[in-house]
Amino acid sequence: MKSRQSKIKRHTLETKISLRLNLDGKGKSKIKTGIPFFDHMLTLFAKHATVDLELHCDGDLEVDAHHTVEDCGIALGQAVAAALGDKRGIRRYGHGFNQTQKLTGGTPVPLRGEAYVPMDECLARCVADFSGRSFLVWRGLNQFAQKKISDAEKNQDVSSAFRFGLAREFFQGFANEARCNLHLELLYGDEPHHIVEALFKAFARAVDAARRHDPRIAGQLPSTKGKL
């Protein structure tokens, strides 16, 4: 099977990013963005998507975290698109259920579904489609996007300063560059750390499922158009 790996270097006046991705990895990661909570989220992504990811970003954090988070999403999207190549034989749609059906010969193939991930009181859902069309749906989170963070909250938990609007910029950048439909939804939840972590884990599980090969369509494009 052809190796699905990519390298991205993206240098602007705001960020300098170096990224290596192996879509068929073991969940290993080396992440350094200068934002510890964001590093934690990207480490979770690699682990639960079962990809190998090395990412180093030197961003203008003296301005704020926006450019770093958004540009890392852009770079990761570019890396996934490059590693997927022409997308022949992939399942294309992302889900996270474990039900399987047995094909002739006993090969297990997961059925359709969606990636639901709980995190204590939170429940998040992500569905991905590497369709060649970029679109982000962001539901159930607008009320948190510009939530004012008090000094007491910042001192208590640094994740509280990682605004939900900032997380959205990461996913928007990814969807744009990976050329995928990405639907993220918070069904319920309150605690900032739990919400963002549930979103990144659901995202990881959806990407994990979508990038897998389906033995039933080996060498074929998963589209009636003949191109993705």
N, CA, C and O of each residue as an XYZ file, in Angstrom:
912
protein
N       0.840     -1.195      0.000
C       0.000      0.000      0.000
C       0.875      1.244      0.000
O       1.844      1.323      0.755
N       0.543      2.206     -0.833
C       1.322      3.432     -0.947
C       1.317      4.196      0.377
O       0.283      4.338      1.029
N       2.499      4.681      0.753
C       2.622      5.450      1.981
C       1.853      6.754      1.873
O       1.943      7.458      0.866
N       1.101      7.071      2.909
C       0.319      8.309      2.911
C       0.912      9.270      3.934
O       0.428      9.399      5.058
N       1.971      9.935      3.503
C       2.673     10.871      4.360
C       2.823     12.211      3.639
O       2.776     12.283      2.411
N       3.002     13.262      4.426
C       3.178     14.578      3.829
C       4.010     15.464      4.742
O       4.089     15.243      5.950
N       4.623     16.465      4.139
C       5.384     17.479      4.869
C       4.896     18.846      4.415
O       4.709     19.086      3.222
N       4.695     19.725      5.360
C       4.224     21.080      5.057
C       5.137     22.084      5.756
O       5.441     21.949      6.941
N       5.564     23.081      5.005
C       6.229     24.249      5.580
C       5.415     25.459      5.164
O       5.228     25.717      3.975
N       4.936     26.192      6.143
C       4.114     27.365      5.880
C       4.653     28.540      6.693
O       4.499     28.599      7.912
N       5.282     29.461      5.992
C       5.890     30.613      6.649
C       5.200     31.884      6.181
O       5.122     32.148      4.981
N       4.703     32.665      7.122
C       4.129     33.974      6.836
C       4.764     34.989      7.778
O       5.645     34.641      8.564
N       4.326     36.228      7.703
C       4.829     37.244      8.617
C       4.282     37.058     10.030
O       4.739     37.712     10.967
N       3.294     36.156     10.182
C       2.656     35.936     11.484
C       3.049     34.613     12.132
O       3.137     34.520     13.357
N       3.285     33.592     11.316
C       3.632     32.274     11.850
C       4.633     31.570     10.945
O       4.688     31.811      9.739
N       5.412     30.705     11.553
C       6.311     29.808     10.819
C       6.010     28.391     11.296
O       6.239     28.047     12.456
N       5.496     27.586     10.386
C       5.023     26.249     10.748
C       5.766     25.182      9.949
O       5.922     25.293      8.733
N       6.217     24.154     10.652
C       6.763     22.950     10.029
C       5.937     21.770     10.524
O       5.704     21.628     11.725
N       5.496     20.925      9.596
C       4.562     19.852      9.953
C       4.901     18.602      9.159
O       5.178     18.669      7.961
N       4.877     17.469      9.833
C       5.019     16.153      9.208
C       3.836     15.294      9.647
O       3.492     15.256     10.828
N       3.218     14.603      8.686
C       2.037     13.786      8.976
C       2.160     12.426      8.325
O       2.559     12.307      7.167
N       1.811     11.399      9.087
C       1.670     10.038      8.557
C       0.253      9.583      8.860
O      -0.078      9.305     10.012
N      -0.580      9.507      7.840
C      -1.981      9.134      8.041
C      -2.139      7.698      8.527
O      -3.157      7.353      9.127
N      -1.140      6.863      8.270
C      -1.208      5.461      8.680
C      -0.226      5.206      9.825
O       0.549      4.249      9.800
N      -0.278      6.075     10.813
C       0.663      6.019     11.911
C       0.160      5.228     13.109
O      -0.723      4.378     12.995
N       0.753      5.535     14.268
C       0.465      4.818     15.513
C      -0.082      5.731     16.605
O      -0.272      5.296     17.741
N      -0.336      6.997     16.264
C      -0.831      7.929     17.273
C       0.269      8.689     17.993
O       0.033      9.272     19.051
N       1.478      8.687     17.423
C       2.603      9.382     18.043
C       2.581     10.864     17.645
O       2.095     11.220     16.571
N       3.111     11.716     18.522
C       3.103     13.142     18.217
C       4.233     13.877     18.911
O       4.687     13.483     19.985
N       4.677     14.950     18.280
C       5.606     15.926     18.862
C       5.045     17.293     18.480
O       5.122     17.711     17.324
N       4.489     17.971     19.459
C       3.771     19.221     19.199
C       4.387     20.354     20.014
O       4.641     20.206     21.209
N       4.624     21.493     19.350
C       5.090     22.676     20.060
C       4.564     23.920     19.351
O       5.077     24.303     18.300
N       3.558     24.539     19.917
C       2.965     25.734     19.327
C       3.152     26.976     20.187
O       2.859     28.086     19.742
N       3.635     26.806     21.409
C       3.732     27.923     22.334
C       2.464     28.140     23.142
O       2.415     29.025     23.997
N       1.431     27.334     22.877
C       0.159     27.403     23.610
C      -0.063     26.020     24.224
O      -0.548     25.125     23.532
N       0.273     25.817     25.488
C       0.226     24.472     26.079
C      -1.117     23.760     25.929
O      -1.146     22.562     25.644
N      -2.220     24.467     26.115
C      -3.524     23.810     25.992
C      -3.774     23.355     24.558
O      -4.333     22.281     24.337
N      -3.369     24.160     23.588
C      -3.509     23.799     22.174
C      -2.609     22.613     21.845
O      -3.010     21.726     21.092
N      -1.401     22.587     22.397
C      -0.522     21.425     22.220
C      -1.231     20.155     22.688
O      -1.164     19.113     22.036
N      -1.906     20.264     23.821
C      -2.635     19.122     24.388
C      -3.740     18.662     23.436
O      -3.938     17.460     23.259
N      -4.455     19.599     22.827
C      -5.531     19.248     21.902
C      -4.989     18.553     20.651
O      -5.586     17.586     20.176
N      -3.871     19.033     20.118
C      -3.290     18.417     18.929
C      -2.700     17.042     19.245
O      -2.719     16.141     18.406
N      -2.178     16.893     20.460
C      -1.700     15.575     20.894
C      -2.859     14.590     20.988
O      -2.736     13.433     20.587
N      -3.990     15.060     21.525
C      -5.193     14.229     21.576
C      -5.662     13.846     20.176
O      -6.068     12.710     19.932
N      -5.600     14.806     19.266
C      -6.015     14.519     17.890
C      -5.187     13.379     17.303
O      -5.742     12.426     16.756
N      -3.853     13.472     17.415
C      -2.992     12.435     16.847
C      -3.276     11.077     17.472
O      -3.354     10.069     16.769
N      -3.430     11.049     18.790
C      -3.677      9.788     19.484
C      -4.978      9.129     19.043
O      -5.004      7.932     18.753
N      -6.061      9.912     18.991
C      -7.374      9.324     18.734
C      -7.693      9.192     17.244
O      -8.613      8.463     16.874
N      -6.944      9.888     16.391
C      -7.062      9.664     14.947
C      -6.095      8.576     14.490
O      -6.154      8.130     13.344
N      -5.207      8.151     15.387
C      -4.170      7.156     15.120
C      -3.313      7.569     13.925
O      -3.065      6.780     13.014
N      -2.871      8.814     13.952
C      -1.920      9.328     12.965
C      -0.666      9.761     13.701
O      -0.706     10.028     14.902
N       0.450      9.831     12.984
C       1.673     10.378     13.548
C       1.783     11.829     13.100
O       1.679     12.128     11.910
N       1.994     12.731     14.059
C       1.993     14.162     13.755
C       3.144     14.853     14.482
O       3.277     14.769     15.703
N       3.963     15.534     13.699
C       4.976     16.432     14.252
C       4.634     17.836     13.775
O       4.506     18.070     12.573
N       4.486     18.766     14.702
C       4.106     20.129     14.346
C       4.838     21.113     15.247
O       4.770     21.042     16.474
N       5.536     22.027     14.598
C       6.212     23.110     15.328
C       5.745     24.428     14.745
O       5.808     24.641     13.534
N       5.281     25.302     15.603
C       4.819     26.618     15.158
C       5.461     27.703     16.004
O       5.398     27.673     17.233
N       6.076     28.658     15.331
C       6.609     29.854     15.975
C       5.730     31.016     15.532
O       5.904     31.554     14.438
N       4.784     31.401     16.388
C       3.803     32.415     16.016
C       3.936     33.693     16.819
O       4.675     33.758     17.801
N       3.207     34.708     16.383
C       3.264     36.017     17.042
C       2.344     36.046     18.266
O       1.347     36.767     18.297
N       2.701     35.253     19.259
C       1.880     35.148     20.460
C       1.875     36.437     21.271
O       1.034     36.617     22.151
N       2.821     37.342     20.973
C       2.791     38.639     21.644
C       1.584     39.457     21.196
O       1.160     40.375     21.897
N       1.022     39.124     20.015
C      -0.216     39.763     19.541
C      -1.397     39.075     20.202
O      -2.127     39.687     20.981
N      -1.580     37.799     19.887
C      -2.536     36.915     20.553
C      -2.380     35.525     19.964
O      -1.490     35.291     19.146
N      -3.236     34.603     20.374
C      -3.118     33.212     19.923
C      -3.814     32.945     18.595
O      -3.679     31.852     18.045
N      -4.551     33.911     18.071
C      -5.404     33.690     16.908
C      -4.624     33.187     15.703
O      -4.993     32.171     15.115
N      -3.558     33.875     15.324
C      -2.818     33.499     14.113
C      -2.225     32.102     14.238
O      -2.244     31.328     13.281
N      -1.698     31.777     15.419
C      -1.100     30.461     15.626
C      -2.138     29.350     15.479
O      -1.896     28.367     14.778
N      -3.276     29.495     16.126
C      -4.300     28.451     16.095
C      -4.876     28.299     14.690
O      -5.000     27.181     14.190
N      -5.227     29.407     14.054
C      -5.802     29.348     12.708
C      -4.821     28.757     11.705
O      -5.194     27.907     10.897
N      -3.568     29.202     11.750
C      -2.591     28.748     10.766
C      -2.220     27.284     10.955
O      -1.896     26.601      9.984
N      -2.263     26.795     12.188
C      -2.035     25.364     12.415
C      -3.173     24.544     11.804
O      -2.940     23.462     11.265
N      -4.397     25.056     11.888
C      -5.517     24.389     11.227
C      -5.337     24.357      9.725
O      -5.613     23.343      9.084
N      -4.873     25.467      9.156
C      -4.612     25.542      7.714
C      -3.538     24.527      7.307
O      -3.709     23.790      6.337
N      -2.434     24.497      8.056
C      -1.331     23.598      7.724
C      -1.733     22.134      7.859
O      -1.364     21.312      7.021
N      -2.493     21.799      8.914
C      -2.935     20.417      9.090
C      -3.879     20.012      7.966
O      -3.806     18.887      7.470
N      -4.759     20.914      7.562
C      -5.648     20.622      6.436
C      -4.874     20.367      5.154
O      -5.201     19.448      4.403
N      -3.849     21.173      4.898
C      -3.013     20.975      3.721
C      -2.303     19.634      3.780
O      -2.186     18.940      2.770
N      -1.829     19.269      4.966
C      -1.114     18.004      5.122
C      -2.025     16.810      4.886
O      -1.629     15.848      4.229
N      -3.242     16.865      5.416
C      -4.191     15.769      5.212
C      -4.554     15.643      3.732
O      -4.597     14.537      3.193
N      -4.810     16.763      3.084
C      -5.156     16.732      1.654
C      -4.021     16.124      0.838
O      -4.259     15.316     -0.059
N      -2.789     16.511      1.150
C      -1.645     15.982      0.409
C      -1.464     14.489      0.665
O      -1.163     13.734     -0.259
N      -1.644     14.062      1.908
C      -1.453     12.651      2.249
C      -2.550     11.767      1.659
O      -2.292     10.620      1.294
N      -3.765     12.289      1.563
C      -4.871     11.505      0.983
C      -4.687     11.301     -0.516
O      -5.163     10.310     -1.069
N      -4.005     12.224     -1.174
C      -3.783     12.092     -2.614
C      -5.079     12.127     -3.390
O      -5.912     13.007     -3.172
N      -5.263     11.174     -4.299
C      -6.474     11.178     -5.128
C      -7.675     10.527     -4.432
O      -8.769     10.477     -4.994
N      -7.464     10.027     -3.203
C      -8.526      9.487     -2.351
C      -9.113      8.171     -2.838
O     -10.198      7.780     -2.408
N      -8.418      7.492     -3.718
C      -8.925      6.208     -4.192
C      -8.962      5.187     -3.058
O      -7.984      5.009     -2.331
N     -10.089      4.531     -2.922
C     -10.230      3.449     -1.968
C     -10.538      3.862     -0.545
O     -10.692      3.000      0.320
N     -10.635      5.174     -0.271
C     -10.927      5.564      1.107
C     -12.427      5.535      1.360
O     -13.231      5.547      0.428
N     -12.781      5.497      2.623
C     -14.192      5.457      2.974
C     -14.855      6.826      2.840
O     -16.071      6.921      2.676
N     -14.038      7.897      2.913
C     -14.478      9.266      2.644
C     -15.311      9.878      3.762
O     -15.023     10.995      4.191
N     -16.323      9.190      4.241
C     -17.183      9.714      5.303
C     -16.662      9.256      6.660
O     -16.280      8.099      6.833
N     -16.651     10.180      7.618
C     -16.108      9.873      8.930
C     -17.174      9.548      9.943
O     -18.213     10.206      9.997
N     -16.921      8.530     10.750
C     -17.823      8.160     11.833
C     -17.032      7.505     12.928
O     -15.831      7.280     12.778
N     -17.674      7.196     14.018
C     -16.947      6.622     15.133
C     -17.607      5.445     15.801
O     -17.154      5.019     16.863
N     -18.657      4.904     15.226
C     -19.288      3.742     15.834
C     -18.438      2.498     15.594
O     -17.634      2.455     14.662
N     -18.621      1.496     16.436
C     -17.808      0.294     16.340
C     -18.544     -0.904     15.737
O     -17.966     -1.982     15.601
N     -19.818     -0.719     15.374
C     -20.521     -1.848     14.783
C     -19.845     -2.256     13.476
O     -19.380     -1.405     12.718
N     -19.795     -3.563     13.219
C     -19.172     -4.027     11.986
C     -20.044     -5.089     11.337
O     -20.831     -5.770     11.994
N     -19.880     -5.205     10.037
C     -20.514     -6.295      9.316
C     -19.404     -7.139      8.697
O     -18.323     -6.628      8.405
N     -19.666     -8.408      8.500
C     -18.679     -9.307      7.940
C     -18.936     -9.499      6.441
O     -20.038     -9.852      6.019
N     -17.890     -9.257      5.658
C     -17.978     -9.517      4.231
C     -17.565    -10.961      3.955
O     -17.123    -11.673      4.857
N     -17.714    -11.387      2.694
C     -17.250    -12.708      2.307
C     -15.764    -12.817      2.601
O     -14.990    -11.950      2.196
N     -15.365    -13.844      3.284
C     -13.973    -13.982      3.664
C     -13.699    -13.489      5.068
O     -12.585    -13.624      5.574
N     -14.722    -12.912      5.704
C     -14.581    -12.535      7.093
C     -13.978    -11.178      7.350
O     -13.623    -10.876      8.489
N     -13.845    -10.330      6.311
C     -13.254     -9.004      6.515
C     -14.247     -8.082      7.206
O     -15.331     -7.855      6.669
N     -13.918     -7.539      8.382
C     -14.836     -6.629      9.072
C     -14.811     -5.234      8.440
O     -13.738     -4.691      8.175
N     -15.975     -4.664      8.203
C     -16.094     -3.320      7.657
C     -17.063     -2.530      8.523
O     -18.228     -2.913      8.635
N     -16.616     -1.433      9.141
C     -17.515     -0.657      9.997
C     -18.709     -0.112      9.225
O     -18.590      0.265      8.060
N     -19.842     -0.076      9.877
C     -21.039      0.493      9.300
C     -21.017      2.007      9.434
O     -20.134      2.567     10.084
N     -21.989      2.667      8.820
C     -22.055      4.122      8.887
C     -22.420      4.588     10.290
O     -22.963      3.823     11.087
N     -22.127      5.809     10.576
C     -22.456      6.387     11.864
C     -21.847      7.761     11.998
O     -21.515      8.403     11.001
N     -21.700      8.211     13.230
C     -21.103      9.497     13.505
C     -20.214      9.370     14.718
O     -20.372      8.447     15.516
N     -19.265     10.304     14.865
C     -18.357     10.274     16.008
C     -18.942     11.087     17.148
O     -18.886     12.317     17.147
N     -19.498     10.393     18.109
C     -19.966     11.014     19.343
C     -18.916     10.756     20.418
O     -18.501      9.614     20.619
N     -18.489     11.799     21.105
C     -17.500     11.628     22.166
C     -17.971     12.334     23.436
O     -18.247     13.534     23.406
N     -18.067     11.611     24.544
C     -18.418     12.240     25.818
C     -17.156     12.694     26.551
O     -16.089     12.100     26.394
N     -17.285     13.723     27.331
C     -16.213     14.177     28.219
C     -16.887     14.681     29.479
O     -17.286     15.843     29.558
N     -17.012     13.808     30.460
C     -17.744     14.117     31.684
C     -19.155     14.597     31.350
O     -19.955     13.823     30.824
N     -19.478     15.864     31.646
C     -20.851     16.364     31.430
C     -21.121     16.771     29.984
O     -22.245     17.142     29.646
N     -20.096     16.707     29.123
C     -20.232     17.166     27.725
C     -20.457     16.003     26.767
O     -20.026     14.877     27.018
N     -21.135     16.296     25.670
C     -21.242     15.355     24.570
C     -21.090     16.134     23.270
O     -21.845     17.069     23.003
N     -20.105     15.738     22.461
C     -19.827     16.404     21.188
C     -19.968     15.415     20.045
O     -19.790     14.209     20.212
N     -20.292     15.956     18.881
C     -20.462     15.130     17.680
C     -19.682     15.757     16.532
O     -19.668     16.978     16.377
N     -19.042     14.927     15.737
C     -18.359     15.395     14.535
C     -18.628     14.421     13.392
O     -18.575     13.204     13.570
N     -18.913     14.971     12.227
C     -19.063     14.188     11.001
C     -18.202     14.837      9.928
O     -18.250     16.053      9.742
N     -17.418     14.035      9.226
C     -16.526     14.562      8.190
C     -16.800     13.871      6.861
O     -17.147     12.691      6.815
N     -16.639     14.631      5.785
C     -16.763     14.104      4.424
C     -15.674     14.754      3.583
O     -15.725     15.953      3.311
N     -14.682     13.957      3.169
C     -13.601     14.483      2.323
C     -14.071     14.510      0.873
O     -13.623     13.733      0.029
N     -14.978     15.422      0.623
C     -15.716     15.499     -0.638
C     -15.054     16.368     -1.691
O     -15.464     16.359     -2.851
N     -14.030     17.122     -1.295
C     -13.457     18.106     -2.209
C     -14.127     19.459     -2.086
O     -13.722     20.416     -2.747
N     -15.156     19.550     -1.241
C     -15.885     20.808     -1.026
C     -15.697     21.239      0.429
O     -15.897     20.453      1.354
N     -15.316     22.478      0.607
C     -15.049     22.990      1.946
C     -16.306     23.576      2.564
O     -16.959     24.437      1.974
N     -16.641     23.098      3.766
C     -17.782     23.673      4.475
C     -17.687     23.295      5.939
O     -17.464     22.133      6.281
N     -17.861     24.294      6.807
C     -17.868     24.041      8.250
C     -19.241     24.358      8.814
O     -19.790     25.433      8.576
N     -19.790     23.413      9.563
C     -21.016     23.649     10.338
C     -20.614     23.600     11.806
O     -19.950     22.663     12.249
N     -21.023     24.615     12.550
C     -20.601     24.811     13.941
C     -21.856     25.082     14.750
O     -22.362     26.204     14.759
N     -22.359     24.063     15.427
C     -23.661     24.190     16.094
C     -23.539     24.013     17.599
O     -22.723     23.234     18.093
N     -24.370     24.755     18.309
C     -24.459     24.603     19.751
C     -23.352     25.280     20.526
O     -23.213     25.060     21.729
N     -22.540     26.122     19.837
C     -21.384     26.719     20.494
C     -21.349     28.238     20.429
O     -20.492     28.858     21.058
N     -22.254     28.846     19.688
C     -22.200     30.299     19.522
C     -22.340     31.050     20.839
O     -21.768     32.127     21.013
N     -23.094     30.484     21.754
C     -23.281     31.164     23.038
C     -21.986     31.232     23.841
O     -21.866     32.044     24.759
N     -21.009     30.376     23.498
C     -19.741     30.370     24.215
C     -18.628     31.113     23.482
O     -17.570     31.362     24.060
N     -18.853     31.470     22.212
C     -17.777     31.937     21.346
C     -17.029     33.138     21.909
O     -15.798     33.171     21.882
N     -17.756     34.118     22.413
C     -17.122     35.328     22.924
C     -17.364     35.491     24.427
O     -17.450     36.608     24.937
N     -17.471     34.370     25.116
C     -17.701     34.401     26.552
C     -16.579     35.169     27.254
O     -15.397     34.895     27.042
N     -16.959     36.118     28.077
C     -15.975     36.905     28.800
C     -15.346     36.056     29.900
O     -16.047     35.460     30.718
N     -14.024     36.010     29.910
C     -13.301     35.216     30.884
C     -12.781     36.122     31.989
O     -12.045     37.070     31.716
N     -13.143     35.851     33.202
C     -12.707     36.672     34.329
C     -11.261     36.327     34.696
O     -10.755     35.269     34.323
N     -10.612     37.218     35.420
C      -9.246     36.966     35.879
C      -9.206     35.732     36.776
O      -8.249     34.958     36.745
N     -10.247     35.563     37.565
C     -10.297     34.400     38.462
C     -10.322     33.100     37.665
O      -9.654     32.133     38.032
N     -11.092     33.074     36.573
C     -11.160     31.876     35.737
C      -9.825     31.599     35.060
O      -9.402     30.447     34.966
N      -9.159     32.654     34.587
C      -7.865     32.472     33.936
C      -6.842     31.882     34.900
O      -6.041     31.025     34.525
N      -6.878     32.349     36.142
C      -5.940     31.851     37.144
C      -6.267     30.423     37.560
O      -5.382     29.655     37.938
N      -7.533     30.082     37.486
C      -7.966     28.754     37.910
C      -7.640     27.697     36.865
O      -7.216     26.594     37.210
N      -7.833     28.022     35.600
C      -7.693     27.027     34.536
C      -7.344     27.748     33.240
O      -8.173     28.479     32.698
N      -6.127     27.551     32.734
C      -5.698     28.276     31.539
C      -6.535     27.901     30.313
O      -6.589     28.667     29.351
N      -7.187     26.737     30.335
C      -8.019     26.352     29.194
C      -9.205     27.295     29.036
O      -9.767     27.401     27.945
N      -9.594     27.982     30.111
C     -10.715     28.908     30.018
C     -10.415     30.058     29.070
O     -11.331     30.650     28.500
N      -9.136     30.377     28.899
C      -8.746     31.468     28.017
C      -8.738     31.038     26.553
O      -8.616     31.882     25.666
N      -8.866     29.724     26.284
C      -8.904     29.230     24.914
C     -10.344     29.328     24.424
O     -11.134     28.395     24.570
N     -10.665     30.482     23.837
C     -12.047     30.783     23.470
C     -12.593     29.767     22.463
O     -11.844     29.212     21.659
N     -13.889     29.535     22.520
C     -14.511     28.619     21.569
C     -14.463     29.197     20.162
O     -14.376     28.459     19.181
N     -14.520     30.532     20.070
C     -14.363     31.172     18.770
C     -13.005     30.894     18.173
O     -12.868     30.808     16.953
N     -11.982     30.750     19.029
C     -10.636     30.429     18.567
C     -10.580     28.993     18.049
O      -9.951     28.728     17.025
N     -11.230     28.073     18.744
C     -11.301     26.693     18.266
C     -11.978     26.638     16.898
O     -11.578     25.869     16.024
N     -12.999     27.459     16.730
C     -13.686     27.477     15.439
C     -12.739     27.886     14.313
O     -12.824     27.343     13.211
N     -11.842     28.828     14.572
C     -10.896     29.251     13.543
C      -9.992     28.107     13.117
O      -9.645     27.993     11.942
N      -9.606     27.256     14.068
C      -8.795     26.083     13.727
C      -9.560     25.160     12.781
O      -9.038     24.750     11.744
N     -10.795     24.838     13.146
C     -11.575     23.905     12.336
C     -11.952     24.511     10.977
O     -12.036     23.795      9.979
N     -12.176     25.822     10.942
C     -12.476     26.462      9.664
C     -11.262     26.392      8.741
O     -11.396     26.093      7.555
N     -10.078     26.670      9.288
C      -8.860     26.572      8.491
C      -8.630     25.160      7.981
O      -8.228     24.967      6.834
N      -8.886     24.168      8.835
C      -8.721     22.768      8.412
C      -9.688     22.425      7.288
O      -9.284     21.880      6.261
N     -10.969     22.744      7.483
C     -11.982     22.409      6.478
C     -11.668     23.056      5.135
O     -11.836     22.434      4.086
N     -11.214     24.301      5.171
C     -10.892     25.005      3.929
C      -9.789     24.297      3.154
O      -9.903     24.092      1.945
N      -8.715     23.921      3.858
C      -7.541     23.380      3.174
C      -7.619     21.882      2.915
O      -7.051     21.393      1.939
N      -8.316     21.148      3.779
C      -8.506     19.711      3.542
C      -9.610     19.481      2.518
O      -9.807     18.363      2.043
N     -10.321     20.542      2.188
C     -11.439     20.501      1.225
C     -12.449     19.424      1.642
O     -12.748     18.480      0.910
N     -12.955     19.627      2.865
C     -13.905     18.664      3.396
C     -15.109     19.376      3.994
O     -15.037     20.550      4.358
N     -16.207     18.654      4.088
C     -17.335     19.069      4.911
C     -17.011     18.640      6.330
O     -16.655     17.487      6.572
N     -17.134     19.567      7.262
C     -16.841     19.256      8.656
C     -17.975     19.806      9.506
O     -18.177     21.019      9.578
N     -18.716     18.906     10.153
C     -19.855     19.295     10.989
C     -19.510     18.992     12.440
O     -19.310     17.836     12.814
N     -19.443     20.042     13.250
C     -19.146     19.903     14.672
C     -20.306     20.452     15.470
O     -20.849     21.512     15.161
N     -20.679     19.713     16.506
C     -21.823     20.135     17.312
C     -21.605     19.778     18.772
O     -21.186     18.668     19.102
N     -21.896     20.741     19.641
C     -21.953     20.468     21.070
C     -23.407     20.179     21.418
O     -24.260     21.061     21.323
N     -23.688     18.943     21.821
C     -25.048     18.593     22.179
C     -25.401     19.154     23.552
O     -26.509     19.643     23.771
N     -24.434     19.075     24.480
C     -24.601     19.714     25.779
C     -23.252     19.720     26.486
O     -22.366     18.930     26.158
N     -23.101     20.621     27.462
C     -21.863     20.735     28.215
C     -21.670     22.134     28.748
O     -22.295     23.077     28.263
N     -20.814     22.283     29.741
C     -20.621     23.564     30.412
C     -19.161     23.941     30.603
O     -18.797     25.098     30.391
N     -18.319     23.000     30.994
C     -16.962     23.325     31.402
C     -16.078     23.525     30.169
O     -16.029     22.638     29.316
N     -15.375     24.662     30.042
C     -14.617     24.978     28.826
C     -13.615     23.906     28.414
O     -13.553     23.540     27.240
N     -12.832     23.400     29.361
C     -11.844     22.380     29.026
C     -12.517     21.148     28.438
O     -12.064     20.614     27.426
N     -13.579     20.702     29.059
C     -14.274     19.500     28.603
C     -14.875     19.690     27.213
O     -14.824     18.781     26.383
N     -15.436     20.852     26.961
C     -16.072     21.107     25.667
C     -15.060     21.045     24.538
O     -15.276     20.348     23.548
N     -13.954     21.770     24.678
C     -12.948     21.798     23.613
C     -12.326     20.416     23.429
O     -12.095     19.985     22.299
N     -12.055     19.723     24.529
C     -11.460     18.393     24.422
C     -12.407     17.412     23.744
O     -11.966     16.606     22.925
N     -13.674     17.460     24.060
C     -14.642     16.583     23.408
C     -14.713     16.870     21.915
O     -14.824     15.943     21.113
N     -14.652     18.145     21.531
C     -14.691     18.509     20.112
C     -13.478     17.952     19.371
O     -13.625     17.385     18.289
N     -12.286     18.105     19.938
C     -11.077     17.623     19.267
C     -11.046     16.100     19.188
O     -10.569     15.539     18.202
N     -11.551     15.429     20.221
C     -11.573     13.969     20.180
C     -12.592     13.463     19.159
O     -12.319     12.500     18.443
N     -13.756     14.096     19.085
C     -14.745     13.705     18.087
C     -14.214     13.954     16.680
O     -14.412     13.138     15.779
N     -13.541     15.084     16.500
C     -12.897     15.407     15.223
C     -11.882     14.327     14.850
O     -11.836     13.883     13.703
N     -11.077     13.910     15.811
C     -10.077     12.878     15.560
C     -10.712     11.568     15.129
O     -10.247     10.930     14.184
N     -11.776     11.162     15.820
C     -12.421      9.891     15.490
C     -13.068      9.932     14.104
O     -13.063      8.936     13.381
N     -13.621     11.083     13.741
C     -14.232     11.205     12.419
C     -13.172     11.134     11.320
O     -13.367     10.458     10.310
N     -12.054     11.832     11.516
C     -10.962     11.790     10.540
C     -10.392     10.382     10.451
O     -10.092      9.900      9.359
N     -10.241      9.725     11.585
C      -9.726      8.359     11.613
C     -10.554      7.439     10.733
O     -10.011      6.652      9.958
N     -11.867      7.541     10.856
C     -12.742      6.662     10.075
C     -12.741      7.022      8.596
O     -12.711      6.139      7.739
N     -12.775      8.315      8.295
C     -12.907      8.761      6.904
C     -11.678      8.439      6.068
O     -11.807      8.169      4.874
N     -10.492      8.459      6.663
C      -9.273      8.254      5.872
C      -8.940      6.778      5.663
O      -8.018      6.454      4.915
N      -9.686      5.873      6.321
C      -9.382      4.449      6.201
C      -9.733      3.915      4.814
O     -10.613      4.430      4.125
N      -9.009      2.865      4.435
C      -9.308      2.198      3.167
C     -10.471      1.214      3.358
O     -10.578      0.543      4.384
N     -11.315      1.152      2.362
C     -12.423      0.203      2.329
C     -12.056     -0.871      1.306
O     -11.964     -0.565      0.118
N     -11.843     -2.129      1.732
C     -11.392     -3.174      0.798
C     -12.391     -3.455     -0.316
O     -12.027     -4.047     -1.332
N     -13.643     -3.043     -0.145
C     -14.644     -3.296     -1.181
C     -14.460     -2.411     -2.395
O     -14.920     -2.754     -3.485
N     -13.783     -1.254     -2.224
C     -13.632     -0.314     -3.337
C     -12.162      0.006     -3.576
O     -11.817      1.132     -3.934
N     -11.305     -0.978     -3.379
C      -9.863     -0.767     -3.558
C      -9.572     -0.205     -4.947
O      -9.996     -0.769     -5.956
N      -8.850      0.904     -4.988
C      -8.478      1.512     -6.266
C      -9.559      2.351     -6.908
O      -9.346      2.933     -7.972
N     -10.724      2.422     -6.269
C     -11.836      3.193     -6.845
C     -12.029      4.497     -6.076
O     -11.689      4.601     -4.898
N     -12.583      5.485     -6.773
C     -12.967      6.732     -6.109
C     -14.337      6.583     -5.480
O     -15.256      6.085     -6.130
N     -14.502      7.002     -4.227
C     -15.807      6.892     -3.564
C     -16.733      8.028     -3.971
O     -17.188      8.809     -3.136
N     -17.003      8.107     -5.272
C     -17.873      9.171     -5.800
C     -18.409      8.768     -7.155
O     -17.707      8.132     -7.942
N     -19.660      9.137     -7.434
C     -20.242      8.888     -8.756
C     -19.753      9.905     -9.773
O     -19.984      9.739    -10.971
N     -19.078     10.958     -9.315
C     -18.579     11.976    -10.245
C     -17.300     11.546    -10.956
O     -16.963     12.060    -12.023
N     -16.589     10.587    -10.341
C     -15.321     10.172    -10.918
C     -14.156     11.031    -10.477
O     -13.029     10.841    -10.933
N     -14.429     11.991     -9.575
C     -13.365     12.867     -9.078
C     -13.785     13.475     -7.765
O     -14.948     13.829     -7.568
N     -12.810     13.595     -6.852
C     -13.064     14.253     -5.582
C     -12.040     15.376     -5.388
O     -12.070     16.069     -4.371
